Amino acid sequence: MKYIIAIIIISIVLIILIYNTMLSKRNKLKNSYSSLDVVLKRRYDLIPNIVETVKAYSKYEKSTLENIINIRKSADECKSSKDLENVSNNYNSFISDVIAISEKYPELKAGENYLNLQKVLFDVEEQISAARRTYNAHVQNYNTYISFFPLNIFASIFGFKKYDFFEINENEKEMKL
Amino acid sequence: MQEKFEEFYNYYQKDINMYYNELKANMKKYIIQSILISLLLSCVFVISTYTLISYNLNIFKLDILLCIAFTVVMLGTAFVRLKNDRIKKNEKIILDIIKYISKDSSAVYYKDKMINQKHIEEMELFNLHNLKYGGENYISAKYNNNNMNFADMDIYYYKDKIDEKTLYDKNGREYIQKITRKVKKTVFSGCYISATLNKKISDHIYLIPNNLEDLFINGKLNDYITYSGNLIELENLDFSKKYKVYSENEIQARYILTLNLMEKINNIDKIFDNKKYIVFKEGRRFAICIENFKIEDIRKATLPFSYNSKNKKENLKYIFENIFNLFEIYNILDLGNDVYIK
């Protein structure tokens, strides 16, 4: 009887430990997601500055301008890393437009405003990259932990699900002003 | 590097000729001085001996013997003076090379100066409350607008060591005498390099050699090395084999240690294959401590006595190469890339 009670107590302690570790790993992951979200929003906050810098060289149609402004709005409504990826793709197509405009107008590319913007954007991109790497490292750590047997059984009982990595498409790596 | 050295060698030919002319003149001066002083001393010694003791001595023979003895001693002294002269001249060569590489005419090199202790304390890498700090060979130069400082640095402490000696008293009984003596233990001995980083941060990031714990008894490490923060595992395997990264802010650590920079830090091994400590400090400060590399070794690597010696170019190349490598850290880490445009 004593042994059975001891086994039950040890099992309960183990389950509590496993649950707490899973929770702590998931919280770290969520924190890093919030940080990623913050720097991504900082990136979208720069959109009005970019539009301001290039608007003298290219008149945006009303619909295009609305789409650009919507990037910022949709960034606020993101709930998962997949949503963030979609917003990021829209942003990339906008930046592709800006690059195309700057290639056409060398005076824009050499202008002080554009150069300053370039510096700020590069720095923000570096911060995003750091936040993304941190988030993905936590995702990997958490996903690996909850995949181990028998931890995967506890994970499904307690409702711990796998998270997606925040991927960056190959074009985005080159997408710098 | 070879190309740069050849360029410098051609540029510096005039100075090398001057170096050897001065060395030759000094050598002549010291030899003549030695012989004259020896002759004078031997004469004075013989005359005074003869006058005072009035022995029946062969003055001429004694004088020659004494003169030879004094000359040997004086030439030995002259040789030491000449060696010191060469080391002094080497300091000038080092400074000239620094100025040539950095293109900074206001660059300085002081043999007896060390990096300010306050600066070392601010980097918070070595625990100077428990350790002693010494240094020399301070170099400061502006390289492509980046203030770079180099200096030899020794971090050490004294430990009591008790020696036991078995002795016997008057009655022949054995007893043990304990003698306590201070033993110097070195924590770090090498070169300290500081420069300005091209990114701004608000937290500390420490890169500690991976096998450091093996060198200290458990629990003692933090008495000497004051790194703090959480251990961060980064993506580059080669890098992770060499360093342990500690920081309070994981995102900031990754912001500084990009995949590119980790690769670059790995590349430093191509020129300095020694153990390294790296600190990124609040603001834009950055320091690397390279163990077992000393500017003092460069200072002592003098050019040979003879102008026609084959080693002349080799020795100069050794000095040039080592100083060039110190500045090369700037290029390897791309510290001038302030605009972040690739």
Interface residues (C-beta under 8 A of the other chain):
Chain A: S32 S35 L115 Q118 K119 F122 D123 E126 Q127 S129 A130 A131 R133 T134 A137
Chain B: K199 E233 E235 E250 I251 Q252 R254 Y255 T258 V339 Y340 I341
